[in-house]
């Protein structure tokens, strides 16, 4: 078996043309360097150096070996550096697929901690449609995790995190009423996220199943915009109030009591594939903190 340490000593001696100087650079004793060279020469069956008054010079065989070995060891050292970076989570990617904007609220804290702890890891969060979330081959080729509705799960997927999303009526803090009767919902200007979102579909389905008449006055692209319009006093909204505790504490909005019985939405984070990578193991460790 090739002893790479012998070759590293050989390269250093060849570069310095001096065993003493090479030993200082390598932080090993001069006798240890001399022994490595002798062992390498014995292994190769050829002399590598000619001793001179002020140092050593390469033999013709040594020159040929030097040119070949230097490039090879440089490549091995680069590979070793890459491997070390991978082990220390200094290189890699974290790719998450999702079908819901809830990820921006639910996993925000864990993602922030992970990015600060491992600043060199690339992060990519992609919203994809439900058909692609059901395509195992597509997921395995493009993602490490998927954040989706629990009802979409198949038995062979590895769940690493679960959460519930509830729905609450909210109004501006200075709104004159504190409760909403859903049977009179049509009297209010309703502010909702648009109907491309599963949360909106769940809300609509609840109203339709219970024969509740409603009128959407303002339809926006995300929960934050719902809250912004509510704060302006333009109507009442439906969001998960847990996401907006700062706005509630700052008395910008308030949760309105209601006789609605919305079903909670169950979301899960799944790891794609059976094997954990170093990056995924690090992410899951942060997720559990």
KEKE-3310 file (N, C-alpha, C; in steps of 0.2 Angstrom, whole numbers, plus 5000, padded with zeros to 4 digits):
npx = (5004:5003:5011:5006:5011:5025:5028:5024:5033:5044:5042:5043:5056:5062:5058:5064:5077:5084:5086:5085:5078:5066:5062:5059:5049:5039:5037:5043:5056:5073:5079:5068:5063:5073:5073:5060:5063:5073:5065:5056:5064:5069:5057:5054:5065:5075:5087:5083:5088:5103:5116:5123:5135:5129:5116:5103:5100:5089:5089:5090:5080:5073:5068:5059:5049:5046:5039:5028:5022:5019:5008:4998:4997:4993:4980:4975:4975:4967:4955:4954:4952:4940:4932:4934:4928:4915:4912:4912:4902:4903:4901:4889:4871:4854:4839:4822:4806:4789:4771:4765:4763:4765:4776:4785:4782:4781:4793:4803:4811:4819:4826:4832:4841:4849:4855:4863:4871:4877:4884:4889:4882:4871:4855:4839:4822:4808:4792:4781:4769:4755:4755:4768:4773:4768:4776:4788:4800:4804:4805:4816:4826:4828:4827:4829:4821:4803:4789:4773:4755:4749:4740:4744:4754:4763:4766:4780:4787:4798:4794:4800:4796:4781:4766:4752:4740:4730:4714:4710:4699:4703:4704:4706:4714:4707:4694:4676:4669:4671:4668:4663:4649:4647:4636:4631:4641:4642:4640:4651:4667:4677:4694:4705:4718:4723:4714:4722:4729:4730:4726:4716:4707:4702:4696:4686:4679:4674:4665:4656:4651:4644:4634:4636:4635:4646:4657:4671:4680:4693:4706:4722:4739:4747:4748:4753:4750:4736:4735:4741:4731:4720:4725:4723:4710:4701:4693:4689:4700:4706:4717:4731:4733:4744:4755:4756:4759:4767:4761:4749:4752:4757:4746:4740:4732:4718:4712:4697:4683:4673:4659:4664:4670:4683:4692:4708:4723:4735:4752:4767:4785:4795:4809:4817:4821:4830:4842:4852:4860:4875:4872:4858:4857:4862:4853:4841:4845:4846:4833:4826:4830)
npy = (4994:5011:5024:5039:5049:5047:5052:5065:5070:5068:5077:5089:5089:5089:5101:5110:5106:5103:5093:5097:5109:5105:5097:5106:5113:5103:5101:5090:5078:5079:5066:5059:5063:5059:5045:5043:5046:5036:5024:5026:5026:5013:5006:5010:5005:5013:5027:5043:5055:5065:5067:5082:5095:5106:5102:5093:5085:5081:5065:5059:5050:5053:5066:5063:5056:5066:5076:5068:5064:5076:5083:5073:5072:5085:5085:5075:5081:5092:5085:5079:5091:5095:5084:5085:5098:5094:5085:5094:5102:5113:5114:5111:5108:5113:5108:5111:5107:5113:5115:5125:5141:5142:5137:5148:5154:5144:5136:5146:5150:5139:5138:5150:5148:5137:5142:5153:5145:5137:5144:5143:5134:5131:5136:5132:5134:5129:5131:5120:5111:5100:5088:5086:5085:5072:5064:5054:5050:5062:5071:5064:5067:5080:5086:5088:5088:5088:5099:5097:5094:5082:5073:5069:5060:5045:5028:5026:5037:5047:5055:5070:5081:5088:5098:5109:5119:5132:5141:5158:5172:5189:5206:5224:5232:5243:5240:5240:5229:5213:5200:5188:5182:5169:5166:5178:5183:5189:5202:5208:5215:5204:5198:5188:5176:5171:5160:5150:5144:5130:5133:5143:5136:5126:5135:5140:5128:5124:5135:5133:5119:5121:5130:5143:5160:5171:5184:5189:5203:5208:5200:5193:5189:5183:5179:5189:5201:5200:5203:5216:5223:5222:5229:5241:5243:5239:5228:5211:5198:5181:5171:5161:5165:5163:5166:5179:5185:5196:5207:5207:5208:5221:5228:5230:5222:5211:5195:5189:5183:5168:5158:5149:5133:5129:5116:5110:5111:5099:5098:5092:5089:5080:5069:5066:5051:5037:5038:5048:5063:5072:5085:5085:5079:5088:5099:5093:5091:5105:5108:5101:5108)
npz = (5000:4996:5005:5009:5017:5016:5004:5004:5013:5005:4994:5001:5005:4992:4988:4997:4996:5006:5021:5034:5034:5028:5038:5048:5042:5042:5055:5061:5067:5061:5060:5058:5046:5037:5039:5033:5020:5017:5019:5008:4997:4998:4996:4983:4976:4971:4971:4977:4981:4980:4991:4996:5000:5005:5006:4998:4982:4968:4961:4944:4943:4954:4950:4940:4947:4956:4948:4944:4956:4963:4956:4958:4972:4975:4970:4978:4990:4988:4987:5000:5007:5003:5007:5021:5023:5020:5030:5041:5038:5030:5017:5004:5001:5005:5001:5000:4996:4994:4996:5002:5009:5022:5027:5028:5040:5050:5049:5050:5061:5064:5051:5051:5062:5057:5045:5051:5059:5050:5038:5026:5019:5005:5003:4997:4994:4987:4979:4974:4964:4969:4962:4958:4971:4974:4966:4968:4962:4956:4967:4974:4965:4965:4978:4996:5006:5009:5013:5017:5016:5028:5024:5012:5013:5010:5015:5015:5018:5027:5041:5049:5056:5063:5063:5067:5059:5063:5061:5062:5065:5062:5067:5065:5079:5085:5081:5083:5087:5095:5092:5080:5071:5061:5054:5050:5041:5029:5030:5033:5026:5019:5020:5012:5008:4991:4980:4976:4986:4998:5011:5009:5001:5011:5020:5012:5009:5021:5024:5013:5016:5027:5023:5024:5020:5012:5007:4998:4999:4998:4991:4992:4991:5001:5019:5026:5019:5021:5035:5034:5027:5036:5047:5042:5044:5034:5034:5040:5043:5039:5047:5053:5069:5077:5070:5071:5083:5087:5081:5088:5101:5100:5099:5086:5079:5083:5089:5084:5092:5087:5081:5072:5067:5062:5054:5059:5050:5046:5045:5038:5039:5028:5026:5011:5003:5011:5018:5028:5025:5029:5030:5031:5043:5051:5050:5055:5068:5072:5070:5080:5092)
capx = (5000:5006:5011:5006:5015:5032:5028:5023:5040:5049:5040:5045:5063:5064:5056:5068:5083:5088:5082:5084:5073:5060:5059:5056:5042:5034:5036:5045:5063:5077:5080:5062:5063:5078:5070:5055:5066:5076:5060:5053:5069:5069:5051:5054:5071:5079:5089:5079:5092:5111:5118:5129:5138:5124:5109:5102:5097:5086:5092:5085:5073:5069:5065:5053:5045:5043:5034:5021:5019:5016:5001:4994:4996:4989:4973:4972:4975:4961:4949:4954:4949:4932:4929:4934:4922:4908:4911:4911:4896:4906:4900:4883:4865:4848:4834:4816:4800:4783:4765:4762:4767:4765:4783:4789:4781:4782:4800:4807:4816:4824:4830:4837:4847:4853:4859:4868:4876:4881:4883:4892:4877:4866:4848:4834:4815:4804:4785:4779:4762:4754:4756:4775:4774:4767:4781:4794:4806:4805:4808:4822:4831:4829:4826:4831:4815:4796:4785:4767:4750:4750:4735:4747:4759:4763:4769:4787:4791:4801:4792:4804:4793:4774:4763:4745:4739:4723:4712:4707:4696:4706:4701:4710:4713:4702:4688:4671:4666:4676:4666:4660:4644:4648:4629:4630:4647:4641:4639:4658:4672:4682:4700:4708:4723:4719:4711:4728:4732:4726:4722:4710:4702:4700:4691:4680:4675:4670:4659:4651:4648:4640:4629:4638:4636:4652:4659:4678:4681:4700:4710:4729:4744:4750:4745:4756:4746:4730:4736:4742:4724:4716:4727:4721:4703:4698:4689:4691:4704:4706:4724:4734:4735:4750:4760:4756:4759:4770:4755:4743:4755:4758:4739:4738:4726:4716:4708:4690:4679:4668:4656:4666:4673:4687:4697:4715:4727:4741:4758:4773:4791:4798:4815:4817:4826:4830:4848:4853:4867:4878:4868:4851:4857:4863:4847:4837:4847:4844:4825:4824:4832)
capy = (5000:5017:5028:5046:5053:5047:5056:5072:5071:5068:5083:5094:5089:5091:5108:5114:5104:5102:5089:5101:5114:5101:5094:5112:5115:5098:5100:5083:5079:5078:5059:5056:5064:5055:5038:5042:5045:5029:5019:5027:5024:5006:5004:5011:5002:5018:5033:5049:5061:5064:5072:5087:5099:5111:5099:5087:5087:5075:5061:5059:5046:5058:5071:5060:5055:5073:5079:5064:5064:5083:5084:5068:5074:5091:5083:5071:5086:5095:5080:5079:5097:5094:5079:5088:5103:5091:5083:5100:5105:5119:5113:5107:5111:5110:5109:5110:5108:5114:5117:5130:5147:5141:5136:5154:5155:5138:5134:5152:5150:5133:5139:5155:5146:5133:5147:5156:5140:5134:5150:5141:5129:5134:5135:5133:5133:5129:5130:5116:5109:5094:5083:5085:5082:5065:5061:5052:5051:5069:5073:5061:5070:5088:5089:5084:5088:5091:5101:5096:5091:5076:5068:5068:5056:5038:5025:5025:5043:5048:5062:5072:5086:5089:5104:5110:5126:5133:5147:5163:5178:5194:5213:5229:5232:5247:5238:5241:5222:5208:5193:5187:5177:5167:5166:5185:5185:5193:5209:5211:5214:5198:5198:5181:5174:5169:5153:5145:5141:5125:5136:5146:5130:5123:5139:5140:5122:5125:5139:5130:5114:5124:5134:5150:5165:5175:5189:5191:5209:5209:5194:5194:5184:5180:5181:5196:5206:5200:5207:5223:5226:5222:5234:5248:5244:5238:5222:5206:5192:5174:5169:5158:5170:5161:5169:5186:5187:5203:5212:5206:5212:5228:5231:5232:5218:5207:5189:5189:5176:5167:5152:5145:5127:5127:5110:5112:5108:5096:5099:5088:5089:5073:5068:5062:5045:5034:5039:5055:5066:5076:5092:5084:5077:5094:5102:5090:5093:5111:5108:5098:5112)
capz = (5000:4995:5011:5006:5021:5014:4998:5007:5016:4999:4991:5005:5004:4986:4987:5001:4995:5013:5025:5040:5033:5027:5045:5052:5039:5043:5062:5063:5068:5055:5059:5056:5039:5034:5039:5028:5013:5016:5018:5002:4992:4998:4993:4976:4974:4968:4975:4976:4982:4980:4996:4994:5006:5008:5006:4994:4975:4966:4955:4938:4945:4959:4946:4937:4953:4959:4943:4944:4963:4965:4954:4961:4979:4975:4969:4984:4996:4987:4988:5007:5009:5001:5012:5027:5023:5020:5037:5045:5036:5027:5010:5003:4999:5009:4996:5002:4992:4998:4993:5006:5011:5030:5029:5030:5047:5054:5049:5049:5066:5063:5045:5053:5066:5053:5041:5055:5061:5044:5033:5019:5015:5001:5004:4991:4996:4981:4980:4969:4964:4972:4957:4959:4978:4974:4961:4972:4958:4955:4973:4975:4960:4966:4985:5002:5011:5007:5018:5014:5020:5031:5021:5005:5014:5008:5020:5015:5019:5034:5044:5054:5060:5062:5066:5065:5057:5064:5057:5067:5063:5065:5065:5068:5086:5087:5079:5088:5089:5097:5090:5073:5070:5054:5050:5047:5039:5023:5032:5033:5021:5021:5017:5012:5003:4985:4980:4974:4992:5001:5017:5007:4999:5017:5023:5007:5009:5028:5023:5009:5019:5032:5020:5026:5015:5013:5002:4999:4996:4996:4990:4992:4989:5007:5025:5029:5016:5024:5041:5033:5026:5042:5051:5039:5045:5028:5034:5044:5039:5042:5047:5059:5074:5080:5066:5071:5090:5088:5080:5093:5107:5099:5098:5079:5077:5088:5087:5086:5094:5082:5081:5067:5069:5057:5055:5058:5044:5048:5040:5040:5035:5027:5022:5005:5003:5018:5021:5031:5024:5035:5030:5033:5050:5055:5049:5059:5075:5074:5070:5087:5097)
cpx = (5004:5006:5012:5010:5023:5033:5027:5030:5045:5048:5043:5053:5066:5063:5062:5076:5088:5083:5081:5078:5066:5057:5056:5049:5037:5033:5038:5053:5066:5078:5074:5061:5067:5076:5065:5058:5069:5071:5057:5058:5069:5063:5051:5060:5076:5081:5085:5083:5100:5112:5124:5130:5133:5117:5109:5099:5094:5090:5088:5079:5069:5065:5059:5048:5041:5038:5027:5018:5016:5009:4996:4992:4992:4982:4970:4971:4968:4955:4949:4951:4942:4929:4929:4929:4916:4907:4910:4906:4898:4904:4893:4877:4859:4843:4827:4810:4794:4777:4762:4766:4768:4773:4787:4788:4783:4790:4805:4813:4821:4829:4835:4843:4852:4858:4864:4873:4881:4881:4885:4887:4872:4859:4843:4827:4811:4797:4784:4772:4761:4755:4764:4777:4773:4771:4787:4800:4808:4808:4815:4828:4833:4828:4828:4825:4809:4792:4778:4761:4750:4745:4738:4752:4758:4767:4776:4791:4792:4799:4797:4801:4785:4771:4756:4744:4731:4721:4708:4704:4700:4703:4706:4709:4708:4695:4682:4669:4672:4674:4663:4655:4644:4641:4628:4637:4647:4641:4646:4662:4677:4688:4704:4714:4719:4718:4716:4731:4727:4722:4716:4705:4699:4694:4685:4675:4671:4664:4654:4647:4643:4635:4630:4639:4642:4654:4666:4678:4688:4703:4717:4733:4747:4746:4747:4752:4739:4730:4737:4735:4720:4718:4725:4713:4699:4693:4692:4695:4703:4714:4725:4736:4742:4756:4761:4756:4762:4765:4750:4746:4756:4751:4738:4732:4724:4712:4701:4687:4674:4665:4658:4670:4678:4691:4704:4718:4733:4746:4763:4779:4794:4805:4815:4822:4827:4837:4849:4860:4869:4874:4862:4852:4858:4857:4842:4838:4845:4836:4822:4825:4826)
cpy = (5006:5021:5035:5050:5053:5052:5063:5074:5072:5074:5089:5095:5091:5098:5112:5113:5104:5099:5093:5106:5111:5099:5100:5113:5110:5097:5093:5083:5077:5070:5056:5057:5060:5048:5038:5042:5039:5024:5020:5024:5016:5003:5004:5007:5007:5024:5039:5055:5060:5069:5076:5091:5103:5108:5093:5089:5080:5072:5061:5055:5050:5063:5069:5059:5061:5076:5075:5065:5071:5084:5079:5070:5080:5089:5079:5076:5090:5091:5080:5085:5097:5090:5082:5094:5100:5088:5088:5104:5112:5119:5109:5111:5108:5113:5107:5111:5109:5116:5122:5135:5147:5140:5142:5156:5150:5136:5140:5152:5145:5135:5145:5153:5141:5137:5150:5151:5138:5139:5148:5136:5133:5132:5136:5130:5134:5127:5126:5113:5102:5088:5081:5082:5075:5061:5060:5052:5058:5072:5071:5065:5077:5090:5084:5083:5090:5093:5102:5094:5084:5071:5066:5062:5049:5035:5025:5031:5044:5055:5064:5078:5087:5095:5105:5118:5127:5140:5152:5169:5184:5201:5218:5230:5237:5246:5238:5234:5217:5201:5193:5181:5175:5167:5173:5188:5189:5200:5212:5210:5209:5199:5191:5181:5171:5162:5148:5142:5136:5128:5139:5141:5127:5128:5140:5134:5122:5129:5136:5124:5115:5129:5141:5155:5169:5179:5191:5198:5210:5202:5195:5188:5180:5182:5188:5202:5206:5204:5214:5227:5227:5227:5241:5249:5243:5232:5217:5201:5186:5172:5164:5163:5169:5164:5176:5189:5194:5208:5212:5210:5219:5232:5234:5228:5214:5201:5190:5183:5175:5160:5147:5139:5124:5120:5112:5108:5105:5096:5095:5090:5082:5074:5064:5057:5043:5036:5046:5057:5070:5083:5091:5082:5083:5099:5100:5091:5100:5112:5105:5103:5117)
cpz = (5000:5002:5009:5010:5019:5008:4999:5009:5010:4995:4994:5005:4998:4985:4990:4999:5001:5018:5032:5040:5032:5034:5049:5049:5041:5051:5064:5064:5062:5054:5056:5048:5035:5034:5034:5021:5012:5015:5011:4996:4992:4995:4985:4972:4970:4972:4973:4976:4982:4986:4994:5000:5009:5008:5002:4987:4973:4961:4949:4939:4949:4955:4943:4942:4955:4954:4943:4951:4965:4963:4957:4968:4980:4975:4975:4990:4995:4989:4996:5010:5008:5006:5019:5028:5023:5027:5042:5043:5033:5019:5009:5002:5004:5004:4999:4997:4996:4994:4997:5008:5019:5032:5031:5037:5052:5055:5049:5054:5065:5057:5047:5057:5062:5049:5045:5057:5056:5038:5026:5015:5011:5003:4998:4993:4989:4982:4973:4969:4967:4968:4958:4966:4978:4969:4965:4968:4957:4961:4975:4971:4962:4973:4990:5007:5007:5013:5015:5019:5022:5027:5014:5006:5012:5014:5020:5016:5026:5037:5050:5058:5058:5066:5064:5064:5059:5061:5062:5063:5066:5063:5068:5075:5089:5084:5084:5091:5091:5095:5083:5073:5063:5050:5047:5044:5033:5024:5032:5027:5023:5017:5018:5007:4997:4985:4977:4980:4995:5007:5015:5005:5005:5020:5018:5008:5016:5027:5019:5012:5024:5030:5023:5020:5016:5006:5003:4995:4994:4996:4988:4991:4995:5013:5028:5026:5019:5031:5040:5031:5032:5047:5049:5041:5039:5028:5039:5040:5043:5041:5053:5064:5077:5077:5067:5078:5091:5087:5085:5099:5106:5098:5091:5077:5083:5086:5089:5087:5089:5084:5076:5070:5064:5058:5054:5052:5047:5043:5043:5036:5034:5024:5016:5005:5010:5021:5022:5028:5030:5035:5033:5041:5054:5055:5054:5067:5077:5074:5077:5093:5099)
residu = (UNK:UNK:UNK:UNK:UNK:UNK:UNK:UNK:UNK:UNK:UNK:UNK:UNK:UNK:UNK:UNK:UNK:UNK:UNK:UNK:UNK:UNK:UNK:UNK:UNK:UNK:UNK:UNK:UNK:UNK:UNK:UNK:UNK:UNK:UNK:UNK:UNK:UNK:UNK:UNK:UNK:UNK:UNK:UNK:UNK:UNK:UNK:UNK:UNK:UNK:UNK:UNK:UNK:UNK:UNK:UNK:UNK:UNK:UNK:UNK:UNK:UNK:UNK:UNK:UNK:UNK:UNK:UNK:UNK:UNK:UNK:UNK:UNK:UNK:UNK:UNK:UNK:UNK:UNK:UNK:UNK:UNK:UNK:UNK:UNK:UNK:UNK:UNK:UNK:UNK:UNK:UNK:UNK:UNK:UNK:UNK:UNK:UNK:UNK:UNK:UNK:UNK:UNK:UNK:UNK:UNK:UNK:UNK:UNK:UNK:UNK:UNK:UNK:UNK:UNK:UNK:UNK:UNK:UNK:UNK:UNK:UNK:UNK:UNK:UNK:UNK:UNK:UNK:UNK:UNK:UNK:UNK:UNK:UNK:UNK:UNK:UNK:UNK:UNK:UNK:UNK:UNK:UNK:UNK:UNK:UNK:UNK:UNK:UNK:UNK:UNK:UNK:UNK:UNK:UNK:UNK:UNK:UNK:UNK:UNK:UNK:UNK:UNK:UNK:UNK:UNK:UNK:UNK:UNK:UNK:UNK:UNK:UNK:UNK:UNK:UNK:UNK:UNK:UNK:UNK:UNK:UNK:UNK:UNK:UNK:UNK:UNK:UNK:UNK:UNK:UNK:UNK:UNK:UNK:UNK:UNK:UNK:UNK:UNK:UNK:UNK:UNK:UNK:UNK:UNK:UNK:UNK:UNK:UNK:UNK:UNK:UNK:UNK:UNK:UNK:UNK:UNK:UNK:UNK:UNK:UNK:UNK:UNK:UNK:UNK:UNK:UNK:UNK:UNK:UNK:UNK:UNK:UNK:UNK:UNK:UNK:UNK:UNK:UNK:UNK:UNK:UNK:UNK:UNK:UNK:UNK:UNK:UNK:UNK:UNK:UNK:UNK:UNK:UNK:UNK:UNK:UNK:UNK:UNK:UNK:UNK:UNK:UNK:UNK:UNK:UNK:UNK:UNK:UNK:UNK:UNK:UNK:UNK:UNK:UNK:UNK:UNK:UNK:UNK:UNK:UNK:UNK:UNK:UNK:UNK:UNK:UNK:UNK:UNK)
# end
